[in-house]
Amino acid sequence: CRLTDSNLNYMGSIGVDQTLLKASGIAPYEQVQVLNITTGARLMTYAITLEANSGRIELNGAAARSGEIGDRLIILSYGLLTPEEVTTHQPKVVFVDENNRLLDPLLAQSSVWV
């Protein structure tokens, strides 16, 4: 996704378009890791919900220093699985276009999204 805003004067977090949170299975206030592809920075924070279908991705608080508007980000969440669950687990991967809109899963498998 692309960073659309930052707010240093907020307690912390990454705000994510509700549509993207729902598609990814990330719950509000869930811990996430944010990887900034543009700068190489990595940080741990928590996700908060922003307006659905807005395309907004915002770093807040201290995290706001970890990116500039337009930076490309990857947002990850992790889970603990039993050995049995590992054999059947299917991760959720969500791809978006340059405006942080969901891409069709088939299109996302091509190089068009890069």
Phi and psi in radians as a Rosetta constraint file:
Dihedral C 1 N 2 CA 2 C 2 CIRCULARHARMONIC -2.057 0.35
Dihedral N 2 CA 2 C 2 N 3 CIRCULARHARMONIC 2.383 0.35
Dihedral C 2 N 3 CA 3 C 3 CIRCULARHARMONIC -1.211 0.35
Dihedral N 3 CA 3 C 3 N 4 CIRCULARHARMONIC 2.194 0.35
Dihedral C 3 N 4 CA 4 C 4 CIRCULARHARMONIC -1.810 0.35
Dihedral N 4 CA 4 C 4 N 5 CIRCULARHARMONIC -0.322 0.35
Dihedral C 4 N 5 CA 5 C 5 CIRCULARHARMONIC -2.912 0.35
Dihedral N 5 CA 5 C 5 N 6 CIRCULARHARMONIC 2.889 0.35
Dihedral C 5 N 6 CA 6 C 6 CIRCULARHARMONIC -2.560 0.35
Dihedral N 6 CA 6 C 6 N 7 CIRCULARHARMONIC 2.659 0.35
Dihedral C 6 N 7 CA 7 C 7 CIRCULARHARMONIC -2.463 0.35
Dihedral N 7 CA 7 C 7 N 8 CIRCULARHARMONIC 1.710 0.35
Dihedral C 7 N 8 CA 8 C 8 CIRCULARHARMONIC -1.122 0.35
Dihedral N 8 CA 8 C 8 N 9 CIRCULARHARMONIC -0.521 0.35
Dihedral C 8 N 9 CA 9 C 9 CIRCULARHARMONIC -1.588 0.35
Dihedral N 9 CA 9 C 9 N 10 CIRCULARHARMONIC 0.759 0.35
Dihedral C 9 N 10 CA 10 C 10 CIRCULARHARMONIC -2.279 0.35
Dihedral N 10 CA 10 C 10 N 11 CIRCULARHARMONIC 2.683 0.35
Dihedral C 10 N 11 CA 11 C 11 CIRCULARHARMONIC -1.125 0.35
Dihedral N 11 CA 11 C 11 N 12 CIRCULARHARMONIC -0.437 0.35
Dihedral C 11 N 12 CA 12 C 12 CIRCULARHARMONIC 2.625 0.35
Dihedral N 12 CA 12 C 12 N 13 CIRCULARHARMONIC 2.953 0.35
Dihedral C 12 N 13 CA 13 C 13 CIRCULARHARMONIC 2.070 0.35
Dihedral N 13 CA 13 C 13 N 14 CIRCULARHARMONIC 3.077 0.35
Dihedral C 13 N 14 CA 14 C 14 CIRCULARHARMONIC -2.151 0.35
Dihedral N 14 CA 14 C 14 N 15 CIRCULARHARMONIC 2.179 0.35
Dihedral C 14 N 15 CA 15 C 15 CIRCULARHARMONIC -1.529 0.35
Dihedral N 15 CA 15 C 15 N 16 CIRCULARHARMONIC 2.345 0.35
Dihedral C 15 N 16 CA 16 C 16 CIRCULARHARMONIC -2.326 0.35
Dihedral N 16 CA 16 C 16 N 17 CIRCULARHARMONIC 2.368 0.35
Dihedral C 16 N 17 CA 17 C 17 CIRCULARHARMONIC -0.789 0.35
Dihedral N 17 CA 17 C 17 N 18 CIRCULARHARMONIC 2.233 0.35
Dihedral C 17 N 18 CA 18 C 18 CIRCULARHARMONIC -0.973 0.35
Dihedral N 18 CA 18 C 18 N 19 CIRCULARHARMONIC -0.632 0.35
Dihedral C 18 N 19 CA 19 C 19 CIRCULARHARMONIC -1.059 0.35
Dihedral N 19 CA 19 C 19 N 20 CIRCULARHARMONIC -0.698 0.35
Dihedral C 19 N 20 CA 20 C 20 CIRCULARHARMONIC -1.264 0.35
Dihedral N 20 CA 20 C 20 N 21 CIRCULARHARMONIC -0.680 0.35
Dihedral C 20 N 21 CA 21 C 21 CIRCULARHARMONIC -1.042 0.35
Dihedral N 21 CA 21 C 21 N 22 CIRCULARHARMONIC -0.815 0.35
Dihedral C 21 N 22 CA 22 C 22 CIRCULARHARMONIC -1.097 0.35
Dihedral N 22 CA 22 C 22 N 23 CIRCULARHARMONIC -0.771 0.35
Dihedral C 22 N 23 CA 23 C 23 CIRCULARHARMONIC -1.099 0.35
Dihedral N 23 CA 23 C 23 N 24 CIRCULARHARMONIC -0.575 0.35
Dihedral C 23 N 24 CA 24 C 24 CIRCULARHARMONIC -1.530 0.35
Dihedral N 24 CA 24 C 24 N 25 CIRCULARHARMONIC -0.300 0.35
Dihedral C 24 N 25 CA 25 C 25 CIRCULARHARMONIC 1.428 0.35
Dihedral N 25 CA 25 C 25 N 26 CIRCULARHARMONIC 0.208 0.35
Dihedral C 25 N 26 CA 26 C 26 CIRCULARHARMONIC -1.449 0.35
Dihedral N 26 CA 26 C 26 N 27 CIRCULARHARMONIC 2.220 0.35
Dihedral C 26 N 27 CA 27 C 27 CIRCULARHARMONIC -1.519 0.35
Dihedral N 27 CA 27 C 27 N 28 CIRCULARHARMONIC 2.613 0.35
Dihedral C 27 N 28 CA 28 C 28 CIRCULARHARMONIC -0.973 0.35
Dihedral N 28 CA 28 C 28 N 29 CIRCULARHARMONIC 2.377 0.35
Dihedral C 28 N 29 CA 29 C 29 CIRCULARHARMONIC 1.295 0.35
Dihedral N 29 CA 29 C 29 N 30 CIRCULARHARMONIC 0.101 0.35
Dihedral C 29 N 30 CA 30 C 30 CIRCULARHARMONIC -1.256 0.35
Dihedral N 30 CA 30 C 30 N 31 CIRCULARHARMONIC 2.472 0.35
Dihedral C 30 N 31 CA 31 C 31 CIRCULARHARMONIC -1.187 0.35
Dihedral N 31 CA 31 C 31 N 32 CIRCULARHARMONIC 2.374 0.35
Dihedral C 31 N 32 CA 32 C 32 CIRCULARHARMONIC -2.360 0.35
Dihedral N 32 CA 32 C 32 N 33 CIRCULARHARMONIC 2.761 0.35
Dihedral C 32 N 33 CA 33 C 33 CIRCULARHARMONIC -1.893 0.35
Dihedral N 33 CA 33 C 33 N 34 CIRCULARHARMONIC 2.351 0.35
Dihedral C 33 N 34 CA 34 C 34 CIRCULARHARMONIC -1.962 0.35
Dihedral N 34 CA 34 C 34 N 35 CIRCULARHARMONIC 2.153 0.35
Dihedral C 34 N 35 CA 35 C 35 CIRCULARHARMONIC -1.892 0.35
Dihedral N 35 CA 35 C 35 N 36 CIRCULARHARMONIC 2.147 0.35
Dihedral C 35 N 36 CA 36 C 36 CIRCULARHARMONIC -1.644 0.35
Dihedral N 36 CA 36 C 36 N 37 CIRCULARHARMONIC 1.857 0.35
Dihedral C 36 N 37 CA 37 C 37 CIRCULARHARMONIC -1.136 0.35
Dihedral N 37 CA 37 C 37 N 38 CIRCULARHARMONIC -0.588 0.35
Dihedral C 37 N 38 CA 38 C 38 CIRCULARHARMONIC -1.181 0.35
Dihedral N 38 CA 38 C 38 N 39 CIRCULARHARMONIC -0.754 0.35
Dihedral C 38 N 39 CA 39 C 39 CIRCULARHARMONIC -1.872 0.35
Dihedral N 39 CA 39 C 39 N 40 CIRCULARHARMONIC -0.318 0.35
Dihedral C 39 N 40 CA 40 C 40 CIRCULARHARMONIC 1.530 0.35
Dihedral N 40 CA 40 C 40 N 41 CIRCULARHARMONIC -0.030 0.35
Dihedral C 40 N 41 CA 41 C 41 CIRCULARHARMONIC -1.211 0.35
Dihedral N 41 CA 41 C 41 N 42 CIRCULARHARMONIC 2.609 0.35
Dihedral C 41 N 42 CA 42 C 42 CIRCULARHARMONIC -2.335 0.35
Dihedral N 42 CA 42 C 42 N 43 CIRCULARHARMONIC 2.486 0.35
Dihedral C 42 N 43 CA 43 C 43 CIRCULARHARMONIC -2.648 0.35
Dihedral N 43 CA 43 C 43 N 44 CIRCULARHARMONIC 2.725 0.35
Dihedral C 43 N 44 CA 44 C 44 CIRCULARHARMONIC -1.874 0.35
Dihedral N 44 CA 44 C 44 N 45 CIRCULARHARMONIC 2.373 0.35
Dihedral C 44 N 45 CA 45 C 45 CIRCULARHARMONIC -2.731 0.35
Dihedral N 45 CA 45 C 45 N 46 CIRCULARHARMONIC -2.787 0.35
Dihedral C 45 N 46 CA 46 C 46 CIRCULARHARMONIC -2.287 0.35
Dihedral N 46 CA 46 C 46 N 47 CIRCULARHARMONIC 2.691 0.35
Dihedral C 46 N 47 CA 47 C 47 CIRCULARHARMONIC -1.593 0.35
Dihedral N 47 CA 47 C 47 N 48 CIRCULARHARMONIC 2.417 0.35
Dihedral C 47 N 48 CA 48 C 48 CIRCULARHARMONIC -2.154 0.35
Dihedral N 48 CA 48 C 48 N 49 CIRCULARHARMONIC 2.714 0.35
Dihedral C 48 N 49 CA 49 C 49 CIRCULARHARMONIC -1.494 0.35
Dihedral N 49 CA 49 C 49 N 50 CIRCULARHARMONIC 2.307 0.35
Dihedral C 49 N 50 CA 50 C 50 CIRCULARHARMONIC -1.970 0.35
Dihedral N 50 CA 50 C 50 N 51 CIRCULARHARMONIC 2.978 0.35
Dihedral C 50 N 51 CA 51 C 51 CIRCULARHARMONIC -0.885 0.35
Dihedral N 51 CA 51 C 51 N 52 CIRCULARHARMONIC 2.322 0.35
Dihedral C 51 N 52 CA 52 C 52 CIRCULARHARMONIC -1.093 0.35
Dihedral N 52 CA 52 C 52 N 53 CIRCULARHARMONIC 2.482 0.35
Dihedral C 52 N 53 CA 53 C 53 CIRCULARHARMONIC 1.066 0.35
Dihedral N 53 CA 53 C 53 N 54 CIRCULARHARMONIC 0.366 0.35
Dihedral C 53 N 54 CA 54 C 54 CIRCULARHARMONIC -1.522 0.35
Dihedral N 54 CA 54 C 54 N 55 CIRCULARHARMONIC -0.397 0.35
Dihedral C 54 N 55 CA 55 C 55 CIRCULARHARMONIC 1.314 0.35
Dihedral N 55 CA 55 C 55 N 56 CIRCULARHARMONIC 0.166 0.35
Dihedral C 55 N 56 CA 56 C 56 CIRCULARHARMONIC -1.438 0.35
Dihedral N 56 CA 56 C 56 N 57 CIRCULARHARMONIC 2.331 0.35
Dihedral C 56 N 57 CA 57 C 57 CIRCULARHARMONIC -2.334 0.35
Dihedral N 57 CA 57 C 57 N 58 CIRCULARHARMONIC 2.048 0.35
Dihedral C 57 N 58 CA 58 C 58 CIRCULARHARMONIC -2.307 0.35
Dihedral N 58 CA 58 C 58 N 59 CIRCULARHARMONIC 2.255 0.35
Dihedral C 58 N 59 CA 59 C 59 CIRCULARHARMONIC -1.576 0.35
Dihedral N 59 CA 59 C 59 N 60 CIRCULARHARMONIC 2.372 0.35
Dihedral C 59 N 60 CA 60 C 60 CIRCULARHARMONIC -2.180 0.35
Dihedral N 60 CA 60 C 60 N 61 CIRCULARHARMONIC 2.722 0.35
Dihedral C 60 N 61 CA 61 C 61 CIRCULARHARMONIC 1.078 0.35
Dihedral N 61 CA 61 C 61 N 62 CIRCULARHARMONIC -2.512 0.35
Dihedral C 61 N 62 CA 62 C 62 CIRCULARHARMONIC -0.997 0.35
Dihedral N 62 CA 62 C 62 N 63 CIRCULARHARMONIC -0.559 0.35
Dihedral C 62 N 63 CA 63 C 63 CIRCULARHARMONIC -1.068 0.35
Dihedral N 63 CA 63 C 63 N 64 CIRCULARHARMONIC -0.423 0.35
Dihedral C 63 N 64 CA 64 C 64 CIRCULARHARMONIC -1.071 0.35
Dihedral N 64 CA 64 C 64 N 65 CIRCULARHARMONIC -0.402 0.35
Dihedral C 64 N 65 CA 65 C 65 CIRCULARHARMONIC -1.378 0.35
Dihedral N 65 CA 65 C 65 N 66 CIRCULARHARMONIC -0.072 0.35
Dihedral C 65 N 66 CA 66 C 66 CIRCULARHARMONIC -1.693 0.35
Dihedral N 66 CA 66 C 66 N 67 CIRCULARHARMONIC 0.160 0.35
Dihedral C 66 N 67 CA 67 C 67 CIRCULARHARMONIC -2.950 0.35
Dihedral N 67 CA 67 C 67 N 68 CIRCULARHARMONIC 2.774 0.35
Dihedral C 67 N 68 CA 68 C 68 CIRCULARHARMONIC -2.008 0.35
Dihedral N 68 CA 68 C 68 N 69 CIRCULARHARMONIC 2.620 0.35
Dihedral C 68 N 69 CA 69 C 69 CIRCULARHARMONIC -0.916 0.35
Dihedral N 69 CA 69 C 69 N 70 CIRCULARHARMONIC 2.295 0.35
Dihedral C 69 N 70 CA 70 C 70 CIRCULARHARMONIC 1.711 0.35
Dihedral N 70 CA 70 C 70 N 71 CIRCULARHARMONIC -0.272 0.35
Dihedral C 70 N 71 CA 71 C 71 CIRCULARHARMONIC -1.059 0.35
Dihedral N 71 CA 71 C 71 N 72 CIRCULARHARMONIC 2.532 0.35
Dihedral C 71 N 72 CA 72 C 72 CIRCULARHARMONIC -1.545 0.35
Dihedral N 72 CA 72 C 72 N 73 CIRCULARHARMONIC 2.277 0.35
Dihedral C 72 N 73 CA 73 C 73 CIRCULARHARMONIC -2.155 0.35
Dihedral N 73 CA 73 C 73 N 74 CIRCULARHARMONIC 2.698 0.35
Dihedral C 73 N 74 CA 74 C 74 CIRCULARHARMONIC -2.112 0.35
Dihedral N 74 CA 74 C 74 N 75 CIRCULARHARMONIC 2.309 0.35
Dihedral C 74 N 75 CA 75 C 75 CIRCULARHARMONIC -1.963 0.35
Dihedral N 75 CA 75 C 75 N 76 CIRCULARHARMONIC 2.168 0.35
Dihedral C 75 N 76 CA 76 C 76 CIRCULARHARMONIC -2.063 0.35
Dihedral N 76 CA 76 C 76 N 77 CIRCULARHARMONIC 2.586 0.35
Dihedral C 76 N 77 CA 77 C 77 CIRCULARHARMONIC -2.269 0.35
Dihedral N 77 CA 77 C 77 N 78 CIRCULARHARMONIC 2.754 0.35
Dihedral C 77 N 78 CA 78 C 78 CIRCULARHARMONIC -2.215 0.35
Dihedral N 78 CA 78 C 78 N 79 CIRCULARHARMONIC 2.785 0.35
Dihedral C 78 N 79 CA 79 C 79 CIRCULARHARMONIC -2.495 0.35
Dihedral N 79 CA 79 C 79 N 80 CIRCULARHARMONIC 2.773 0.35
Dihedral C 79 N 80 CA 80 C 80 CIRCULARHARMONIC -1.732 0.35
Dihedral N 80 CA 80 C 80 N 81 CIRCULARHARMONIC 2.265 0.35
Dihedral C 80 N 81 CA 81 C 81 CIRCULARHARMONIC -2.156 0.35
Dihedral N 81 CA 81 C 81 N 82 CIRCULARHARMONIC 2.579 0.35
Dihedral C 81 N 82 CA 82 C 82 CIRCULARHARMONIC -1.314 0.35
Dihedral N 82 CA 82 C 82 N 83 CIRCULARHARMONIC 2.855 0.35
Dihedral C 82 N 83 CA 83 C 83 CIRCULARHARMONIC -0.972 0.35
Dihedral N 83 CA 83 C 83 N 84 CIRCULARHARMONIC -0.601 0.35
Dihedral C 83 N 84 CA 84 C 84 CIRCULARHARMONIC -1.209 0.35
Dihedral N 84 CA 84 C 84 N 85 CIRCULARHARMONIC -0.735 0.35
Dihedral C 84 N 85 CA 85 C 85 CIRCULARHARMONIC -1.153 0.35
Dihedral N 85 CA 85 C 85 N 86 CIRCULARHARMONIC -0.574 0.35
Dihedral C 85 N 86 CA 86 C 86 CIRCULARHARMONIC -1.027 0.35
Dihedral N 86 CA 86 C 86 N 87 CIRCULARHARMONIC -0.616 0.35
Dihedral C 86 N 87 CA 87 C 87 CIRCULARHARMONIC -1.221 0.35
Dihedral N 87 CA 87 C 87 N 88 CIRCULARHARMONIC -0.379 0.35
Dihedral C 87 N 88 CA 88 C 88 CIRCULARHARMONIC -2.066 0.35
Dihedral N 88 CA 88 C 88 N 89 CIRCULARHARMONIC -0.076 0.35
Dihedral C 88 N 89 CA 89 C 89 CIRCULARHARMONIC -1.120 0.35
Dihedral N 89 CA 89 C 89 N 90 CIRCULARHARMONIC 2.351 0.35
Dihedral C 89 N 90 CA 90 C 90 CIRCULARHARMONIC -2.103 0.35
Dihedral N 90 CA 90 C 90 N 91 CIRCULARHARMONIC 1.945 0.35
Dihedral C 90 N 91 CA 91 C 91 CIRCULARHARMONIC -1.171 0.35
Dihedral N 91 CA 91 C 91 N 92 CIRCULARHARMONIC 2.676 0.35
Dihedral C 91 N 92 CA 92 C 92 CIRCULARHARMONIC -1.684 0.35
Dihedral N 92 CA 92 C 92 N 93 CIRCULARHARMONIC 2.209 0.35
Dihedral C 92 N 93 CA 93 C 93 CIRCULARHARMONIC -2.158 0.35
Dihedral N 93 CA 93 C 93 N 94 CIRCULARHARMONIC 2.208 0.35
Dihedral C 93 N 94 CA 94 C 94 CIRCULARHARMONIC -2.055 0.35
Dihedral N 94 CA 94 C 94 N 95 CIRCULARHARMONIC 2.232 0.35
Dihedral C 94 N 95 CA 95 C 95 CIRCULARHARMONIC -1.934 0.35
Dihedral N 95 CA 95 C 95 N 96 CIRCULARHARMONIC 2.526 0.35
Dihedral C 95 N 96 CA 96 C 96 CIRCULARHARMONIC -2.253 0.35
Dihedral N 96 CA 96 C 96 N 97 CIRCULARHARMONIC 2.825 0.35
Dihedral C 96 N 97 CA 97 C 97 CIRCULARHARMONIC -1.493 0.35
Dihedral N 97 CA 97 C 97 N 98 CIRCULARHARMONIC -3.005 0.35
Dihedral C 97 N 98 CA 98 C 98 CIRCULARHARMONIC -1.154 0.35
Dihedral N 98 CA 98 C 98 N 99 CIRCULARHARMONIC -0.227 0.35
Dihedral C 98 N 99 CA 99 C 99 CIRCULARHARMONIC -1.852 0.35
Dihedral N 99 CA 99 C 99 N 100 CIRCULARHARMONIC 0.293 0.35
Dihedral C 99 N 100 CA 100 C 100 CIRCULARHARMONIC 1.065 0.35
Dihedral N 100 CA 100 C 100 N 101 CIRCULARHARMONIC 0.630 0.35
Dihedral C 100 N 101 CA 101 C 101 CIRCULARHARMONIC -1.779 0.35
Dihedral N 101 CA 101 C 101 N 102 CIRCULARHARMONIC 2.457 0.35
Dihedral C 101 N 102 CA 102 C 102 CIRCULARHARMONIC -0.983 0.35
Dihedral N 102 CA 102 C 102 N 103 CIRCULARHARMONIC 2.383 0.35
Dihedral C 102 N 103 CA 103 C 103 CIRCULARHARMONIC -1.679 0.35
Dihedral N 103 CA 103 C 103 N 104 CIRCULARHARMONIC 2.613 0.35
Dihedral C 103 N 104 CA 104 C 104 CIRCULARHARMONIC -1.006 0.35
Dihedral N 104 CA 104 C 104 N 105 CIRCULARHARMONIC 2.345 0.35
Dihedral C 104 N 105 CA 105 C 105 CIRCULARHARMONIC -0.959 0.35
Dihedral N 105 CA 105 C 105 N 106 CIRCULARHARMONIC -0.615 0.35
Dihedral C 105 N 106 CA 106 C 106 CIRCULARHARMONIC -1.225 0.35
Dihedral N 106 CA 106 C 106 N 107 CIRCULARHARMONIC -0.711 0.35
Dihedral C 106 N 107 CA 107 C 107 CIRCULARHARMONIC -1.137 0.35
Dihedral N 107 CA 107 C 107 N 108 CIRCULARHARMONIC -0.652 0.35
Dihedral C 107 N 108 CA 108 C 108 CIRCULARHARMONIC -1.090 0.35
Dihedral N 108 CA 108 C 108 N 109 CIRCULARHARMONIC -0.420 0.35
Dihedral C 108 N 109 CA 109 C 109 CIRCULARHARMONIC -1.364 0.35
Dihedral N 109 CA 109 C 109 N 110 CIRCULARHARMONIC -0.207 0.35
Dihedral C 109 N 110 CA 110 C 110 CIRCULARHARMONIC -1.555 0.35
Dihedral N 110 CA 110 C 110 N 111 CIRCULARHARMONIC -3.131 0.35
Dihedral C 110 N 111 CA 111 C 111 CIRCULARHARMONIC -1.518 0.35
Dihedral N 111 CA 111 C 111 N 112 CIRCULARHARMONIC 0.058 0.35
Dihedral C 111 N 112 CA 112 C 112 CIRCULARHARMONIC -1.063 0.35
Dihedral N 112 CA 112 C 112 N 113 CIRCULARHARMONIC -0.596 0.35
Dihedral C 112 N 113 CA 113 C 113 CIRCULARHARMONIC -1.320 0.35
Dihedral N 113 CA 113 C 113 N 114 CIRCULARHARMONIC -0.284 0.35
